[in-house]
């Protein structure tokens, strides 16, 4: 299995976190991987004629969509491929979930939606199937994104709140910001939900979880107690409870699992 992330061009960086490639070879089949819930919407394309993907997220869902838009997931998922595959995808910035299409990001939360629901006239996937190299794929994909985003603006209020939470994922952090704005809490919450796909409180919890999972996956120097504190959990029981809620496993179990993984696999599951 190969997973690679590529930074977008400067013009796209306010909207796009990174572009990624996933390749599952014949020798990897059957392929099954536990993925943690990510804090961004995704647009991705299967670069094969007959994609076959099996995604488990509390319910069983077999998807053969060739072009997919998904919102934020609030639970871990299991991704399974029964055939070799190649995919290219776009991870949007957390605050840009509604930037590509005229659809509030929360309408796509915990869902896989065919891009025909949003962009029936697009021939992007057909073009992606024709080109031969990843550089050509990147050029096509970036031009599509630039064309879609050319006249769109991100919600600066939601962006500022999301960035503040990413720096310090605590409830008090976004409450301090909201208290200085001349809008009602309800209106601010609605704008944030439409931009990111989740509420401000949920985004705090997901950001804490992501900080903890990254520290568990990539740091060999910190104890579980220090990781919980570094990720802004109140105490150890709070850390264990929330981590298990998002990942379906304890921090200790996750640590043991990731210690056996190579960097490539960690990048795929942690995001």
C-alpha positions in Angstrom: 0.0 0.0 0.0 1.2 3.5 -0.9 -0.1 6.7 0.5 1.4 10.1 -0.3 0.3 13.7 0.5 1.2 16.7 -1.6 0.9 20.3 -0.6 -1.3 22.4 -3.0 -0.2 25.5 -4.8 -0.2 28.7 -2.9 -3.4 30.0 -4.4 -5.3 26.9 -3.1 -3.9 26.7 0.4 -6.6 28.8 2.1 -9.1 26.1 0.9 -7.0 22.9 0.5 -5.0 21.2 3.2 -3.3 18.7 0.9 -3.8 16.5 -2.2 -3.2 12.8 -1.7 -2.6 9.6 -3.6 -3.6 6.1 -2.4 -2.6 2.9 -4.2 -3.5 -0.5 -3.1 -1.7 -3.3 -5.1 -2.8 -6.8 -5.9 -0.5 -8.1 -3.2 -2.4 -6.0 -0.6 -5.7 -7.6 -1.4 -7.8 -8.1 0.7 -7.0 -4.6 2.1 -8.6 -3.5 5.3 -7.6 -0.5 7.4 -9.0 1.3 10.4 -9.1 5.0 9.8 -9.5 7.7 12.4 -12.2 10.3 11.9 -10.7 13.3 10.1 -11.6 17.0 10.6 -12.1 18.0 7.0 -14.3 17.2 4.0 -12.8 15.1 1.2 -13.2 15.0 -2.5 -11.7 11.9 -4.1 -11.7 9.9 -7.4 -11.0 6.3 -8.1 -8.6 6.0 -11.0 -9.9 2.6 -12.1 -12.9 1.7 -14.3 -14.4 -0.6 -11.7 -13.9 0.7 -8.1 -15.1 -1.6 -5.4 -14.9 -0.2 -1.8 -16.5 -1.5 1.3 -16.8 1.1 4.1 -18.0 0.2 7.6 -19.1 3.0 9.9 -21.6 1.6 12.3 -23.7 0.4 9.4 -22.5 -1.6 6.4 -22.3 0.4 3.2 -20.9 -0.9 -0.1 -20.0 1.9 -2.4 -19.0 1.7 -6.0 -19.0 5.5 -6.6 -16.1 6.5 -8.8 -16.2 10.2 -7.7 -17.0 10.9 -4.0 -17.5 13.9 -1.8 -17.6 13.2 2.0 -18.1 15.3 5.0 -16.4 15.0 8.4 -16.8 11.7 10.1 -17.5 11.6 13.8 -16.6 8.0 14.3 -13.7 5.8 13.1 -14.3 3.8 10.0 -13.0 0.7 8.4 -11.9 1.0 4.8 -11.8 -2.2 2.8 -10.9 -2.8 -0.9 -11.6 -6.2 -2.5 -9.8 -5.2 -5.7 -6.5 -3.3 -6.4 -7.2 0.5 -6.7 -5.7 3.9 -7.3 -7.2 7.0 -5.9 -6.5 10.7 -5.8 -8.1 12.9 -3.3 -8.4 16.4 -1.9 -8.5 17.2 1.8 -10.1 20.6 2.3 -9.2 22.9 5.1 -11.5 22.3 8.2 -13.2 25.7 7.6 -13.7 25.1 3.9 -16.2 22.3 3.8 -18.8 24.3 1.9 -16.4 26.0 -0.4 -16.4 23.6 -3.4 -20.1 23.2 -3.8 -23.3 25.1 -2.9 -24.0 22.8 0.0 -23.6 23.3 3.7 -20.8 21.0 5.0 -23.1 19.5 7.6 -25.3 18.0 4.9 -22.4 15.7 4.0 -21.3 14.8 7.5 -20.8 11.0 8.1 -21.8 10.4 4.5 -20.3 9.4 1.1 -22.0 11.3 -1.7 -21.5 10.9 -5.4 -20.2 14.2 -6.9 -23.0 14.1 -9.5 -25.1 15.4 -6.6 -23.2 18.6 -6.8 -21.4 18.9 -10.2 -23.2 16.9 -12.9 -21.4 18.7 -15.7 -17.9 18.0 -14.6 -15.8 15.7 -16.8 -12.9 15.7 -14.4 -12.8 12.0 -13.7 -12.9 11.2 -17.4 -9.9 13.4 -17.9 -8.1 11.9 -14.9 -8.5 8.4 -16.4 -6.8 9.5 -19.6 -3.6 11.1 -18.3 -0.7 8.8 -17.4 1.4 10.5 -14.7 0.7 11.8 -11.2 2.1 15.2 -12.2 -0.6 15.4 -15.0 -3.2 14.4 -12.5 -2.1 17.2 -10.1 -2.3 19.8 -12.9 -5.8 18.7 -13.9 -7.0 18.5 -10.3 -5.6 21.9 -9.3 -7.0 23.6 -12.4 -10.5 22.1 -11.5 -10.1 23.4 -8.0 -9.0 26.9 -9.0 -11.9 27.1 -11.4 -14.4 26.1 -8.8 -13.0 28.3 -6.1 -12.1 31.4 -8.1 -15.1 33.4 -7.0 -15.7 31.8 -3.7 -14.9 33.3 -0.3 -14.4 31.4 2.9 -16.4 32.5 6.0 -13.7 34.4 7.9 -15.6 34.2 11.2 -15.7 30.4 11.0 -12.1 30.3 9.8 -10.9 32.4 12.8 -12.7 30.3 15.3 -11.5 27.0 13.7 -7.9 28.3 13.7 -8.1 29.3 17.3 -9.4 25.9 18.3 -6.7 24.2 16.3 -4.1 26.1 18.4 -5.8 25.4 21.7 -8.8 23.0 21.6 -10.8 24.2 24.7 -14.3 25.4 25.0 -13.2 28.6 26.6 -11.1 29.4 23.6 -14.0 29.7 21.2 -16.4 31.2 23.8 -13.9 34.1 24.3 -14.1 34.7 20.5 -17.8 34.4 20.3 -18.3 36.8 23.2 -16.5 39.6 21.3 -18.6 39.2 18.1 -21.8 41.2 17.4 -23.8 38.1 16.5 -25.9 35.7 18.5 -24.3 32.5 19.6 -26.9 30.6 17.6 -26.0 32.5 14.4 -22.3 31.9 14.9 -22.9 28.2 15.6 -24.9 27.9 12.4 -22.2 29.5 10.2 -19.6 27.3 11.8 -21.7 24.2 11.2 -22.2 25.1 7.5 -18.5 25.8 7.0 -17.0 22.8 8.9 -19.7 20.2 9.1 -19.7 20.0 12.9 -20.6 22.2 15.9 -17.9 24.3 17.7 -18.0 21.9 20.7 -17.6 18.8 18.4 -14.7 20.5 16.6 -13.0 21.1 20.0 -13.3 17.4 20.9 -12.2 16.2 17.5 -9.2 18.5 17.5 -8.1 17.3 21.0 -8.5 13.7 19.7 -6.4 14.4 16.6 -3.6 16.0 18.7 -3.6 13.0 20.9 -3.6 10.5 18.1 -0.7 12.3 16.3 1.3 12.4 19.5 0.6 8.7 20.1 1.5 7.7 16.5 4.6 9.8 16.0 6.1 10.6 19.4 8.2 8.0 21.3 9.2 10.4 24.0 6.0 11.2 25.9 4.0 9.1 28.4 0.2 8.7 28.1 -0.3 11.2 31.0 1.8 13.9 29.2 0.1 13.2 25.9 -3.3 13.7 27.5 -2.2 17.0 29.0 -0.5 18.1 25.8 -3.7 17.5 23.9 -5.7 19.7 26.5 -7.6 16.9 28.2 -8.7 17.7 31.7 -7.4 14.5 33.2 -6.5 10.9 32.3 -10.0 9.5 32.5 -11.3 12.3 30.2 -8.5 11.4 27.7 -9.3 7.7 27.7 -13.1 8.2 27.5 -13.0 10.6 24.5 -10.3 8.8 22.7 -12.2 5.5 22.9 -15.4 7.3 21.7 -13.7 8.5 18.5 -11.4 5.6 17.7 -13.2 2.6 19.3 -10.0 1.7 21.2 -8.1 2.9 24.2 -5.0 5.1 23.8 -2.9 2.2 25.1 -4.4 -0.2 22.4 -3.9 2.5 19.7 -0.3 3.0 20.8 0.5 -0.7 20.6 -1.1 -0.9 17.1 0.8 2.1 15.7 4.1 0.9 17.0 3.9 -2.0 14.5 3.1 0.3 11.6 5.4 2.1 9.1 5.2 5.8 8.5 3.2 5.3 5.3 0.4 3.5 7.1 0.4 5.9 10.0 -0.1 8.9 7.6 -3.1 7.1 6.1 -4.9 6.3 9.3 -4.1 9.4 11.3 -4.5 12.0 8.5 
